[in-house]
Amino acid sequence: MNNTDGRSGTDTVFHYHVAAGHITGTYQGGTIQTGHLVGRVTGVDTIELLYHCLTTEGELLSGWSRGRVNRDHAGRTTLAFVLGWLFGACGEGESSYIELTSET
């Protein structure tokens, strides 16, 4: 939905897996050729992640994010993050995402 100072966009799809407080995932699409993430649940509705990706332009990037998990009025999962880069780019920003369903 929104990603200031980030590389993912509306064409980027994330796949998350959460088990026993651990988070793993992959993402790709738009300018992201391939990406991976690992993280942990830090509270009832909070998570933190480390991620890395290879862009379609050949950039190798890594960063961190801390976020809040919520539900919208339609019951879809939403994520709102603050983020920063560790390698390949500079700066910090914010991003927000919404669960894709067959209706979206």
Secondary structure, DSSP 8 states (H G I E B T S, - for coil): -EETT-S--TT-EEEEEEETTEEEEEEEETTEEEEEEEEEE-SSSEEEEEEEEEETT--EEEEEEEEEEEE-TTS-EEEEEEEEEEESS--EEEEEEE---TT-
